[in-house]
Amino acid sequence: MHGVRRGGRIINIGGTAGDLSVDVKWWMNEQMELLGSVWFTSAEAMELAAMLGSGTIDISVLQPKSWPLDDINEAISGVASGDGGFTSYFVAA
């Protein structure tokens, strides 16, 4: 973050494995802006699910893992597992 010039924009495009420590005074003084990304909209997620269901997209290269719904917090904490920077969570109730 400190490599961004004053008044710059920092964009987060992924999750983190823990809390981020940010010097809020520095943030304010440097007039920084932080933006997040949701990767895709709900409509795009539905389109992706349909493509996966129809076989249009081949995701066989991914190694799926599954958890029961009661263990969803354990699954989400797996973001630190080092799966190459790509972790998806498909939850079925």
Backbone as a chain_set.jsonl record, in Angstrom:
{"seq": "MHGVRRGGRIINIGGTAGDLSVDVKWWMNEQMELLGSVWFTSAEAMELAAMLGSGTIDISVLQPKSWPLDDINEAISGVASGDGGFTSYFVAA", "coords": {"N": [[0.811, -1.197, 0.0], [2.001, 1.17, 0.642], [3.389, 1.84, -1.583], [1.828, 3.227, -3.282], [1.0, 6.302, -4.76], [0.315, 9.527, -3.231], [-3.103, 10.192, -2.717], [-3.823, 8.054, -4.157], [-5.284, 4.932, -5.379], [-6.184, 1.907, -3.978], [-6.809, -1.395, -4.732], [-8.531, -4.214, -3.781], [-8.676, -7.496, -4.785], [-9.245, -9.945, -3.844], [-9.56, -12.37, -1.163], [-8.337, -12.339, 2.224], [-6.19, -13.956, 4.58], [-6.331, -13.155, 7.16], [-6.787, -10.464, 9.554], [-6.145, -7.131, 8.436], [-3.696, -4.81, 9.235], [-3.943, -1.428, 9.403], [-2.648, 1.789, 9.181], [-4.498, 4.268, 10.086], [-4.218, 7.025, 10.298], [-2.126, 7.577, 8.491], [-3.453, 6.746, 6.202], [-5.529, 8.648, 6.034], [-4.015, 11.073, 5.887], [-2.651, 10.685, 3.496], [-4.674, 10.597, 1.707], [-5.858, 8.228, 0.695], [-7.611, 5.686, -1.182], [-9.645, 2.866, -0.858], [-10.768, 0.107, -2.589], [-12.993, -2.606, -3.048], [-13.598, -5.844, -4.511], [-16.14, -7.88, -5.827], [-15.869, -9.906, -7.559], [-17.941, -11.052, -9.275], [-21.358, -10.455, -10.272], [-24.561, -11.378, -8.788], [-26.252, -12.276, -10.83], [-24.371, -12.965, -12.772], [-23.134, -15.038, -11.416], [-25.201, -16.919, -11.359], [-25.38, -17.443, -14.084], [-22.873, -18.571, -14.5], [-23.149, -20.861, -12.878], [-25.113, -22.2, -14.347], [-23.701, -22.716, -16.706], [-21.724, -24.389, -15.709], [-23.324, -26.512, -14.894], [-24.317, -27.415, -17.336], [-22.088, -28.342, -18.548], [-20.61, -26.725, -20.182], [-18.417, -25.368, -19.264], [-15.334, -26.628, -18.265], [-14.205, -27.721, -15.302], [-12.491, -29.543, -14.308], [-9.823, -29.458, -13.67], [-9.651, -28.253, -11.238], [-9.541, -29.071, -7.783], [-12.009, -30.178, -6.026], [-13.333, -29.55, -2.756], [-15.36, -30.45, -0.027], [-17.699, -29.506, 2.508], [-19.904, -30.031, 5.277], [-22.79, -27.958, 5.811], [-22.865, -27.053, 8.454], [-20.198, -26.758, 9.055], [-19.25, -24.511, 7.773], [-17.781, -22.235, 8.569], [-15.266, -23.288, 9.147], [-14.562, -24.118, 6.59], [-14.41, -21.664, 5.198], [-12.292, -20.495, 6.56], [-10.252, -21.817, 5.399], [-9.049, -20.334, 3.437], [-6.446, -19.65, 3.806], [-5.037, -21.839, 3.056], [-3.337, -22.121, 0.909], [-4.006, -22.748, -1.769], [-3.131, -21.975, -4.324], [-4.137, -19.425, -4.742], [-6.753, -19.417, -5.597], [-9.801, -19.954, -4.459], [-12.896, -21.37, -4.11], [-16.223, -21.399, -2.89], [-18.85, -23.471, -2.723], [-21.935, -23.798, -1.515], [-24.264, -25.98, -0.329], [-27.435, -26.462, 0.918]], "CA": [[0.0, 0.0, 0.0], [2.838, 2.366, 0.738], [3.942, 2.117, -2.896], [0.848, 3.984, -4.049], [1.223, 7.734, -4.529], [-0.705, 10.257, -2.481], [-4.366, 10.299, -3.426], [-3.957, 6.87, -4.991], [-6.38, 3.988, -5.197], [-5.75, 0.537, -3.706], [-7.943, -2.264, -5.052], [-8.411, -5.583, -3.296], [-9.449, -8.382, -5.662], [-9.309, -11.277, -3.262], [-9.681, -12.45, 0.284], [-7.107, -12.418, 3.003], [-6.232, -14.999, 5.592], [-6.455, -12.58, 8.492], [-7.048, -9.032, 9.609], [-5.095, -6.252, 7.933], [-3.404, -3.68, 10.107], [-3.819, -0.231, 8.584], [-2.411, 3.037, 9.902], [-5.583, 5.119, 9.606], [-3.708, 8.402, 10.16], [-1.426, 7.611, 7.205], [-4.494, 6.614, 5.186], [-6.189, 9.942, 5.935], [-3.063, 12.08, 5.427], [-2.28, 10.427, 2.091], [-5.914, 10.642, 0.931], [-5.938, 6.967, -0.029], [-8.94, 5.124, -1.433], [-9.62, 1.41, -0.914], [-11.923, -0.47, -3.27], [-13.068, -4.06, -3.023], [-14.2, -6.46, -5.682], [-16.936, -9.069, -5.545], [-15.581, -10.794, -8.688], [-19.048, -11.096, -10.212], [-22.677, -10.168, -9.706], [-25.406, -12.558, -8.564], [-26.706, -12.751, -12.143], [-23.229, -13.639, -13.41], [-22.936, -16.298, -10.697], [-26.235, -17.835, -11.843], [-24.975, -17.825, -15.439], [-21.746, -19.488, -14.328], [-23.694, -22.124, -12.369], [-25.79, -22.858, -15.471], [-22.651, -23.196, -17.613], [-21.107, -25.542, -15.049], [-24.308, -27.584, -14.922], [-24.489, -27.93, -18.698], [-20.814, -28.876, -19.047], [-19.974, -25.741, -21.06], [-17.119, -25.06, -18.647], [-14.683, -27.795, -17.672], [-13.424, -27.327, -14.124], [-11.881, -30.764, -13.779], [-8.48, -29.16, -13.181], [-9.783, -27.866, -9.835], [-9.734, -30.184, -6.859], [-13.06, -29.731, -5.107], [-13.421, -29.998, -1.368], [-16.713, -30.148, 0.448], [-17.947, -29.488, 3.942], [-21.328, -29.869, 5.614], [-23.136, -26.568, 6.078], [-22.518, -26.717, 9.842], [-18.757, -26.48, 9.135], [-18.924, -23.481, 6.787], [-16.725, -21.349, 9.081], [-14.006, -24.005, 8.946], [-14.28, -24.079, 5.156], [-13.998, -20.317, 4.824], [-10.961, -20.232, 7.122], [-9.295, -22.503, 4.543], [-8.47, -19.418, 2.452], [-5.005, -19.609, 4.049], [-4.484, -23.165, 2.787], [-2.337, -22.079, -0.148], [-4.497, -23.442, -2.962], [-2.775, -21.261, -5.545], [-4.804, -18.143, -4.873], [-8.116, -19.528, -6.103], [-10.622, -20.771, -3.585], [-14.318, -21.141, -4.319], [-17.071, -22.062, -1.924], [-20.184, -23.808, -3.171], [-22.627, -24.256, -0.309], [-25.582, -26.569, -0.583], [-28.144, -26.73, 2.182]], "C": [[0.852, 1.256, 0.0], [3.516, 2.698, -0.583], [3.015, 2.943, -3.777], [1.026, 5.466, -3.724], [0.062, 8.366, -3.77], [-1.955, 10.442, -3.336], [-4.644, 9.089, -4.306], [-5.1, 5.965, -4.587], [-5.787, 2.595, -5.032], [-6.964, -0.357, -3.909], [-7.645, -3.673, -4.579], [-9.289, -6.469, -4.173], [-9.522, -9.796, -5.109], [-9.438, -11.22, -1.763], [-8.316, -12.461, 0.942], [-7.291, -13.471, 4.081], [-6.392, -14.445, 7.0], [-6.768, -11.099, 8.408], [-5.863, -8.273, 9.037], [-4.922, -5.098, 8.905], [-3.153, -2.459, 9.224], [-3.643, 0.973, 9.492], [-3.407, 4.061, 9.363], [-5.129, 6.572, 9.447], [-2.969, 8.554, 8.834], [-2.446, 7.61, 6.066], [-5.165, 7.97, 4.935], [-5.235, 10.993, 5.34], [-2.715, 11.921, 3.948], [-3.484, 10.402, 1.156], [-6.082, 9.393, 0.067], [-7.379, 6.508, -0.17], [-8.788, 3.613, -1.559], [-10.913, 0.922, -1.549], [-11.854, -1.977, -3.173], [-13.751, -4.575, -4.275], [-14.979, -7.694, -5.261], [-16.783, -10.114, -6.647], [-16.697, -10.808, -9.703], [-20.353, -10.828, -9.486], [-23.439, -11.47, -9.467], [-25.885, -13.145, -9.885], [-25.582, -13.493, -12.865], [-22.942, -14.971, -12.735], [-23.959, -17.337, -11.147], [-25.901, -18.334, -13.247], [-23.825, -18.825, -15.383], [-22.228, -20.848, -13.845], [-24.386, -22.903, -13.485], [-24.77, -23.445, -16.445], [-21.941, -24.41, -17.02], [-22.041, -26.749, -15.127], [-24.465, -28.225, -16.295], [-23.207, -28.53, -19.267], [-20.099, -27.945, -20.007], [-18.58, -25.39, -20.565], [-16.587, -26.32, -17.987], [-13.823, -27.328, -16.498], [-12.721, -28.533, -13.5], [-10.469, -30.533, -13.248], [-8.509, -28.76, -11.697], [-10.029, -29.099, -8.979], [-10.766, -29.763, -5.815], [-12.929, -30.337, -3.714], [-14.826, -29.653, -0.907], [-16.777, -30.263, 1.963], [-19.448, -29.476, 4.165], [-21.58, -28.407, 5.987], [-22.749, -26.146, 7.494], [-21.04, -26.353, 10.007], [-18.321, -25.378, 8.189], [-17.819, -22.545, 7.274], [-15.355, -21.987, 8.93], [-13.596, -23.953, 7.474], [-13.751, -22.718, 4.741], [-12.619, -19.995, 5.384], [-9.878, -20.932, 6.31], [-8.673, -21.62, 3.485], [-6.956, -19.327, 2.618], [-4.32, -20.919, 3.681], [-3.439, -23.189, 1.688], [-2.738, -22.838, -1.395], [-4.248, -22.643, -4.235], [-3.531, -19.964, -5.766], [-6.222, -18.213, -5.406], [-8.886, -20.482, -5.224], [-12.074, -20.405, -3.822], [-15.097, -21.926, -3.287], [-18.449, -22.255, -2.519], [-20.88, -24.432, -1.972], [-24.004, -24.764, -0.714], [-26.216, -26.906, 0.751], [-29.003, -27.96, 2.048]], "O": [[0.472, 2.279, -0.57], [4.16, 3.741, -0.694], [3.38, 3.315, -4.892], [1.182, 5.841, -2.562], [-1.029, 7.801, -3.687], [-1.879, 10.798, -4.511], [-5.582, 9.092, -5.102], [-5.786, 6.198, -3.593], [-4.981, 2.156, -5.852], [-8.024, -0.114, -3.332], [-6.621, -4.255, -4.939], [-10.491, -6.235, -4.297], [-9.831, -10.737, -5.84], [-9.428, -10.143, -1.166], [-7.284, -12.58, 0.282], [-8.414, -13.825, 4.442], [-6.572, -15.215, 7.944], [-6.987, -10.554, 7.326], [-4.719, -8.715, 9.141], [-5.898, -4.488, 9.342], [-2.245, -2.467, 8.392], [-4.392, 1.158, 10.451], [-3.185, 4.652, 8.306], [-5.605, 7.273, 8.555], [-3.16, 9.544, 8.127], [-2.324, 8.364, 5.1], [-5.347, 8.387, 3.791], [-5.598, 11.711, 4.408], [-2.512, 12.907, 3.239], [-3.332, 10.207, -0.05], [-6.4, 9.475, -1.119], [-8.25, 6.887, 0.613], [-7.912, 3.13, -2.277], [-12.008, 1.273, -1.11], [-10.769, -2.558, -3.212], [-14.399, -3.823, -5.002], [-14.515, -8.467, -4.423], [-17.508, -11.109, -6.656], [-16.443, -10.597, -10.889], [-20.449, -10.953, -8.265], [-23.004, -12.538, -9.898], [-25.922, -14.364, -10.049], [-25.815, -14.525, -13.494], [-22.549, -15.931, -13.398], [-23.621, -18.51, -11.3], [-26.114, -19.505, -13.563], [-23.806, -19.806, -16.128], [-21.773, -21.878, -14.342], [-24.262, -24.125, -13.561], [-24.959, -24.552, -16.95], [-21.598, -25.348, -17.74], [-21.602, -27.868, -15.394], [-24.714, -29.425, -16.406], [-23.224, -29.151, -20.33], [-19.086, -28.325, -20.593], [-17.673, -25.144, -21.36], [-17.299, -26.994, -17.243], [-12.831, -26.624, -16.687], [-12.4, -28.534, -12.312], [-9.971, -31.334, -12.457], [-7.513, -28.91, -10.989], [-10.659, -30.058, -9.425], [-10.44, -29.079, -4.845], [-12.478, -31.468, -3.536], [-15.409, -28.667, -1.357], [-16.024, -31.004, 2.595], [-20.193, -28.964, 3.329], [-20.667, -27.71, 6.43], [-22.347, -25.003, 7.709], [-20.668, -25.71, 10.989], [-17.145, -25.305, 7.83], [-16.998, -22.103, 6.472], [-14.383, -21.299, 8.617], [-12.422, -23.765, 7.156], [-12.759, -22.626, 4.017], [-11.849, -19.284, 4.738], [-8.694, -20.664, 6.514], [-7.848, -22.092, 2.703], [-6.253, -18.966, 1.673], [-3.135, -21.091, 3.967], [-2.721, -24.179, 1.545], [-1.905, -23.5, -2.015], [-5.088, -22.645, -5.135], [-3.557, -19.454, -6.887], [-6.84, -17.176, -5.645], [-8.644, -21.689, -5.245], [-12.436, -19.232, -3.738], [-14.671, -22.999, -2.86], [-19.144, -21.276, -2.792], [-20.459, -25.476, -1.474], [-24.79, -24.064, -1.353], [-25.607, -27.554, 1.602], [-29.677, -28.349, 3.002]]}, "num_chains": 1, "name": "protein.A"}
